[in-house]
Amino acid sequence: MAETHTPYSFLKKLLTLFNVSMAMSGMVLTGLGLGVKYGEATVTKVLGISSAYLFHFGFLSLGMGCLTVVLSLAGCYATSKESRGLLLTCFLFLVFIVILEVVVASMVLVFFPLVQDVASEHTLLTLRRNYRGHNEPDDFSAQWNLAMEKLKCCGVNNYTDFAGSSFQVTTGHTYPRACCKAIGTTDCDGHNVSSHVIYQEGCFGKLMKITRTQSFTLSAVSLGAAAVQLPGILATFLLFVKLG
């Protein structure tokens, strides 16, 4: 028996493929958002407001990704049922998401150079004022301990950042245990500053490298997702018009 074709069979098949590709782009955005929230970028929380934009845009990426997947599935259903109302709804929401993706990509690229200029001084000031020491219960100290141990570094610029800080005034130590290469050793006494005992390099350069990588990745993926979604949006609108 010969296969029957509706007047728009080819366009519907094409749109279904586009919806699948849009769903995949949504999954990538979702994965990127989760990566910013739970991945390597978490250590940059010690930069405070200087890295806050990264997490805000990461959450936004997560939301856009989830919504894109839902809209893609709805688009497949609307295509199969030739529902003009649902096609129009998907089209409008997807246009909004693409605009948002371009805005996110642009804002990330704008924010990073601005952050880079002010982050060092701000981060050093907050470290000297708020850091309490190793195994302290406050979030700020815990975040710094995690960053120093994971990145194998000490302070913002080096261990001398703790001189005159609230940490030194309170404990009398020159550096915290998180700066030590082997925390449990007797040489890690808060006073021995030998390169065999503590990390000599500061954390700021490594933190900014992570922030730069995450920022450019977020921007590139957002623009890439927009490029993938655009043909599907146009095909959705074309089918909507044809069905009218």
C-alpha positions as a Markdown table, in Angstrom:
| # | Residue | x | y | z |
|---|---|---|---|---|
| 1 | Met | 0.0 | 0.0 | 0.0 |
| 2 | Ala | 1.4 | 3.4 | -0.9 |
| 3 | Glu | 2.3 | 5.7 | 1.9 |
| 4 | Thr | -0.1 | 8.6 | 2.4 |
| 5 | His | 1.3 | 12.1 | 2.7 |
| 6 | Thr | -0.3 | 15.2 | 4.1 |
| 7 | Pro | 0.4 | 18.5 | 2.3 |
| 8 | Tyr | 3.0 | 19.4 | 4.8 |
| 9 | Ser | 4.6 | 16.0 | 5.5 |
| 10 | Phe | 8.2 | 17.1 | 4.6 |
| 11 | Leu | 7.9 | 20.3 | 6.7 |
| 12 | Lys | 6.6 | 18.3 | 9.6 |
| 13 | Lys | 9.4 | 15.8 | 9.4 |
| 14 | Leu | 11.9 | 18.6 | 9.2 |
| 15 | Leu | 10.4 | 20.4 | 12.2 |
| 16 | Thr | 10.5 | 17.2 | 14.2 |
| 17 | Leu | 14.2 | 16.9 | 13.6 |
| 18 | Phe | 14.6 | 20.5 | 14.5 |
| 19 | Asn | 12.7 | 19.9 | 17.7 |
| 20 | Val | 15.0 | 17.0 | 18.6 |
| 21 | Ser | 18.0 | 19.2 | 18.0 |
| 22 | Met | 16.5 | 22.0 | 20.1 |
| 23 | Ala | 15.8 | 19.5 | 22.9 |
| 24 | Met | 19.5 | 18.4 | 22.8 |
| 25 | Ser | 20.6 | 22.1 | 23.0 |
| 26 | Gly | 18.3 | 22.5 | 26.0 |
| 27 | Met | 20.0 | 19.5 | 27.7 |
| 28 | Val | 23.4 | 21.0 | 27.0 |
| 29 | Leu | 22.2 | 24.3 | 28.6 |
| 30 | Thr | 20.8 | 22.4 | 31.6 |
| 31 | Gly | 24.1 | 20.5 | 32.0 |
| 32 | Leu | 26.0 | 23.7 | 31.8 |
| 33 | Gly | 23.9 | 25.3 | 34.5 |
| 34 | Leu | 24.4 | 22.3 | 36.8 |
| 35 | Gly | 28.1 | 22.4 | 36.0 |
| 36 | Val | 28.3 | 26.0 | 37.2 |
| 37 | Lys | 26.4 | 25.2 | 40.3 |
| 38 | Tyr | 28.1 | 22.0 | 41.4 |
| 39 | Gly | 31.3 | 21.8 | 39.3 |
| 40 | Glu | 34.7 | 23.5 | 39.4 |
| 41 | Ala | 33.2 | 27.0 | 39.5 |
| 42 | Thr | 32.1 | 26.4 | 43.1 |
| 43 | Val | 35.5 | 27.3 | 44.4 |
| 44 | Thr | 35.2 | 30.8 | 42.9 |
| 45 | Lys | 32.5 | 31.6 | 45.5 |
| 46 | Val | 35.4 | 33.1 | 47.6 |
| 47 | Leu | 35.5 | 35.9 | 45.1 |
| 48 | Gly | 32.1 | 37.0 | 46.5 |
| 49 | Ile | 30.3 | 39.6 | 44.4 |
| 50 | Ser | 33.0 | 39.3 | 41.8 |
| 51 | Ser | 31.9 | 35.8 | 40.8 |
| 52 | Ala | 28.2 | 36.2 | 41.7 |
| 53 | Tyr | 27.3 | 37.0 | 38.1 |
| 54 | Leu | 28.6 | 33.6 | 37.0 |
| 55 | Phe | 26.2 | 31.7 | 39.3 |
| 56 | His | 23.3 | 34.0 | 38.4 |
| 57 | Phe | 23.8 | 33.3 | 34.7 |
| 58 | Gly | 24.4 | 29.6 | 35.5 |
| 59 | Phe | 20.9 | 29.4 | 37.1 |
| 60 | Leu | 19.5 | 31.2 | 34.2 |
| 61 | Ser | 21.1 | 28.8 | 31.8 |
| 62 | Leu | 19.6 | 25.9 | 33.8 |
| 63 | Gly | 16.1 | 27.4 | 33.6 |
| 64 | Met | 16.4 | 28.1 | 29.9 |
| 65 | Gly | 17.6 | 24.6 | 29.2 |
| 66 | Cys | 14.8 | 22.9 | 31.1 |
| 67 | Leu | 12.2 | 25.2 | 29.4 |
| 68 | Thr | 13.7 | 24.5 | 26.0 |
| 69 | Val | 13.4 | 20.8 | 26.5 |
| 70 | Val | 9.7 | 21.1 | 27.5 |
| 71 | Leu | 9.0 | 23.4 | 24.5 |
| 72 | Ser | 10.7 | 21.0 | 22.1 |
| 73 | Leu | 8.6 | 18.2 | 23.3 |
| 74 | Ala | 5.5 | 20.4 | 23.0 |
| 75 | Gly | 6.6 | 21.4 | 19.5 |
| 76 | Cys | 6.8 | 17.7 | 18.5 |
| 77 | Tyr | 3.3 | 17.2 | 19.8 |
| 78 | Ala | 2.0 | 20.3 | 18.1 |
| 79 | Thr | 3.6 | 19.3 | 14.8 |
| 80 | Ser | 2.1 | 15.8 | 14.8 |
| 81 | Lys | -1.4 | 17.2 | 15.7 |
| 82 | Glu | -1.0 | 20.3 | 13.5 |
| 83 | Ser | -2.1 | 22.5 | 16.4 |
| 84 | Arg | -1.7 | 26.1 | 15.4 |
| 85 | Gly | -2.3 | 27.4 | 18.9 |
| 86 | Leu | 0.4 | 25.3 | 20.5 |
| 87 | Leu | 2.8 | 26.0 | 17.6 |
| 88 | Leu | 2.4 | 29.7 | 18.1 |
| 89 | Thr | 2.9 | 29.3 | 21.9 |
| 90 | Cys | 6.1 | 27.4 | 21.3 |
| 91 | Phe | 7.3 | 29.9 | 18.7 |
| 92 | Leu | 6.8 | 32.9 | 21.0 |
| 93 | Phe | 8.5 | 31.2 | 24.0 |
| 94 | Leu | 11.4 | 30.0 | 21.9 |
| 95 | Val | 11.9 | 33.5 | 20.4 |
| 96 | Phe | 12.1 | 34.8 | 24.0 |
| 97 | Ile | 14.6 | 32.1 | 25.0 |
| 98 | Val | 16.9 | 32.8 | 22.0 |
| 99 | Ile | 16.9 | 36.5 | 22.8 |
| 100 | Leu | 17.7 | 35.7 | 26.4 |
| 101 | Glu | 20.5 | 33.4 | 25.4 |
| 102 | Val | 22.1 | 36.2 | 23.3 |
| 103 | Val | 21.7 | 38.6 | 26.1 |
| 104 | Val | 23.3 | 36.2 | 28.6 |
| 105 | Ala | 26.2 | 35.6 | 26.2 |
| 106 | Ser | 26.8 | 39.3 | 25.8 |
| 107 | Met | 26.4 | 40.2 | 29.5 |
| 108 | Val | 28.9 | 37.5 | 30.5 |
| 109 | Leu | 31.5 | 38.9 | 28.1 |
| 110 | Val | 30.8 | 42.4 | 29.4 |
| 111 | Phe | 31.0 | 41.5 | 33.1 |
| 112 | Phe | 34.2 | 39.5 | 33.1 |
| 113 | Pro | 36.6 | 42.4 | 32.3 |
| 114 | Leu | 34.9 | 44.6 | 34.8 |
| 115 | Val | 35.1 | 41.9 | 37.5 |
| 116 | Gln | 38.8 | 41.3 | 36.7 |
| 117 | Asp | 39.6 | 44.9 | 37.4 |
| 118 | Val | 38.1 | 45.1 | 40.9 |
| 119 | Ala | 38.2 | 41.5 | 42.1 |
| 120 | Ser | 41.7 | 41.4 | 43.5 |
| 121 | Glu | 41.4 | 44.3 | 45.9 |
| 122 | His | 37.9 | 43.3 | 47.1 |
| 123 | Thr | 38.9 | 39.7 | 47.6 |
| 124 | Leu | 42.0 | 40.5 | 49.6 |
| 125 | Leu | 40.0 | 42.9 | 51.8 |
| 126 | Thr | 37.3 | 40.4 | 52.6 |
| 127 | Leu | 39.8 | 37.6 | 53.3 |
| 128 | Arg | 41.7 | 39.7 | 55.8 |
| 129 | Arg | 38.5 | 40.8 | 57.5 |
| 130 | Asn | 36.4 | 37.7 | 57.5 |
| 131 | Tyr | 38.6 | 34.6 | 57.4 |
| 132 | Arg | 38.7 | 32.8 | 60.8 |
| 133 | Gly | 40.7 | 29.7 | 60.2 |
| 134 | His | 40.6 | 25.9 | 59.4 |
| 135 | Asn | 37.6 | 23.9 | 60.5 |
| 136 | Glu | 35.7 | 27.0 | 61.4 |
| 137 | Pro | 31.9 | 26.7 | 60.9 |
| 138 | Asp | 31.2 | 29.9 | 59.0 |
| 139 | Asp | 30.6 | 29.6 | 55.2 |
| 140 | Phe | 33.3 | 32.1 | 54.2 |
| 141 | Ser | 36.1 | 30.3 | 56.0 |
| 142 | Ala | 34.9 | 26.9 | 54.7 |
| 143 | Gln | 34.8 | 28.2 | 51.1 |
| 144 | Trp | 38.3 | 29.6 | 51.4 |
| 145 | Asn | 39.6 | 26.4 | 53.0 |
| 146 | Leu | 38.1 | 24.4 | 50.2 |
| 147 | Ala | 39.6 | 26.7 | 47.5 |
| 148 | Met | 43.1 | 26.6 | 49.0 |
| 149 | Glu | 43.2 | 22.9 | 49.5 |
| 150 | Lys | 41.7 | 22.1 | 46.1 |
| 151 | Leu | 43.7 | 24.6 | 44.1 |
| 152 | Lys | 46.9 | 24.1 | 46.1 |
| 153 | Cys | 47.4 | 27.8 | 46.9 |
| 154 | Cys | 47.5 | 30.1 | 49.8 |
| 155 | Gly | 45.7 | 33.5 | 50.3 |
| 156 | Val | 44.9 | 35.8 | 47.5 |
| 157 | Asn | 48.4 | 36.7 | 46.4 |
| 158 | Asn | 50.4 | 34.5 | 48.9 |
| 159 | Tyr | 50.7 | 33.6 | 52.6 |
| 160 | Thr | 51.6 | 37.2 | 53.5 |
| 161 | Asp | 48.0 | 38.2 | 52.9 |
| 162 | Phe | 47.2 | 36.9 | 56.4 |
| 163 | Ala | 49.7 | 39.3 | 58.1 |
| 164 | Gly | 47.6 | 41.7 | 60.3 |
| 165 | Ser | 44.4 | 40.0 | 59.4 |
| 166 | Ser | 41.7 | 39.1 | 61.9 |
| 167 | Phe | 42.8 | 35.5 | 61.5 |
| 168 | Gln | 46.4 | 36.3 | 62.7 |
| 169 | Val | 45.2 | 38.6 | 65.4 |
| 170 | Thr | 42.9 | 35.9 | 66.8 |
| 171 | Thr | 45.2 | 32.8 | 66.4 |
| 172 | Gly | 48.7 | 34.3 | 66.3 |
| 173 | His | 49.5 | 32.2 | 63.2 |
| 174 | Thr | 51.1 | 33.5 | 60.0 |
| 175 | Tyr | 48.9 | 31.3 | 57.8 |
| 176 | Pro | 46.1 | 28.7 | 58.2 |
| 177 | Arg | 46.5 | 25.0 | 57.9 |
| 178 | Ala | 44.7 | 25.0 | 54.6 |
| 179 | Cys | 47.9 | 26.5 | 53.1 |
| 180 | Cys | 49.9 | 23.4 | 54.1 |
| 181 | Lys | 50.9 | 20.8 | 51.6 |
| 182 | Ala | 50.4 | 18.2 | 54.3 |
| 183 | Ile | 48.0 | 19.4 | 56.9 |
| 184 | Gly | 48.6 | 16.7 | 59.5 |
| 185 | Thr | 52.4 | 17.2 | 59.8 |
| 186 | Thr | 54.2 | 18.9 | 62.7 |
| 187 | Asp | 55.8 | 21.4 | 60.3 |
| 188 | Cys | 52.3 | 22.7 | 59.5 |
| 189 | Asp | 52.4 | 24.9 | 62.6 |
| 190 | Gly | 51.2 | 28.2 | 61.3 |
| 191 | His | 54.7 | 29.7 | 61.4 |
| 192 | Asn | 57.0 | 27.6 | 59.2 |
| 193 | Val | 56.7 | 29.3 | 55.7 |
| 194 | Ser | 59.1 | 27.0 | 53.9 |
| 195 | Ser | 58.2 | 26.1 | 50.3 |
| 196 | His | 58.3 | 22.5 | 51.4 |
| 197 | Val | 55.6 | 23.1 | 54.0 |
| 198 | Ile | 53.1 | 25.6 | 52.5 |
| 199 | Tyr | 52.0 | 26.6 | 49.0 |
| 200 | Gln | 53.8 | 29.8 | 48.0 |
| 201 | Glu | 51.4 | 30.7 | 45.1 |
| 202 | Gly | 48.3 | 32.7 | 45.8 |
| 203 | Cys | 44.8 | 31.6 | 44.7 |
| 204 | Phe | 43.7 | 34.7 | 42.8 |
| 205 | Gly | 45.3 | 33.8 | 39.5 |
| 206 | Lys | 43.9 | 30.3 | 39.5 |
| 207 | Leu | 40.4 | 31.5 | 40.6 |
| 208 | Met | 40.3 | 34.1 | 37.8 |
| 209 | Lys | 41.4 | 31.4 | 35.3 |
| 210 | Ile | 38.5 | 29.2 | 36.3 |
| 211 | Thr | 36.1 | 32.2 | 36.2 |
| 212 | Arg | 37.4 | 33.1 | 32.7 |
| 213 | Thr | 37.0 | 29.6 | 31.4 |
| 214 | Gln | 33.5 | 29.3 | 32.9 |
| 215 | Ser | 32.5 | 32.7 | 31.5 |
| 216 | Phe | 33.6 | 32.0 | 28.0 |
| 217 | Thr | 32.1 | 28.5 | 28.1 |
| 218 | Leu | 28.7 | 29.9 | 29.3 |
| 219 | Ser | 28.8 | 32.6 | 26.6 |
| 220 | Ala | 29.8 | 30.2 | 23.8 |
| 221 | Val | 27.2 | 27.5 | 24.7 |
| 222 | Ser | 24.5 | 30.2 | 24.9 |
| 223 | Leu | 25.3 | 31.5 | 21.5 |
| 224 | Gly | 25.6 | 27.9 | 20.1 |
| 225 | Ala | 22.2 | 27.0 | 21.5 |
| 226 | Ala | 20.7 | 30.0 | 20.0 |
| 227 | Ala | 22.1 | 29.1 | 16.6 |
| 228 | Val | 20.8 | 25.6 | 16.8 |
| 229 | Gln | 17.4 | 26.7 | 17.9 |
| 230 | Leu | 16.9 | 29.4 | 15.3 |
| 231 | Pro | 16.1 | 27.1 | 12.3 |
| 232 | Gly | 13.6 | 25.3 | 14.4 |
| 233 | Ile | 11.9 | 28.5 | 15.4 |
| 234 | Leu | 11.7 | 29.6 | 11.8 |
| 235 | Ala | 10.3 | 26.2 | 10.8 |
| 236 | Thr | 7.7 | 26.4 | 13.6 |
| 237 | Phe | 6.5 | 29.7 | 12.4 |
| 238 | Leu | 6.4 | 28.5 | 8.7 |
| 239 | Leu | 4.2 | 25.5 | 9.7 |
| 240 | Phe | 2.0 | 27.8 | 11.7 |
| 241 | Val | 1.5 | 30.1 | 8.7 |
| 242 | Lys | 1.0 | 27.1 | 6.3 |
| 243 | Leu | -1.7 | 25.6 | 8.5 |
| 244 | Gly | -3.6 | 28.9 | 8.5 |
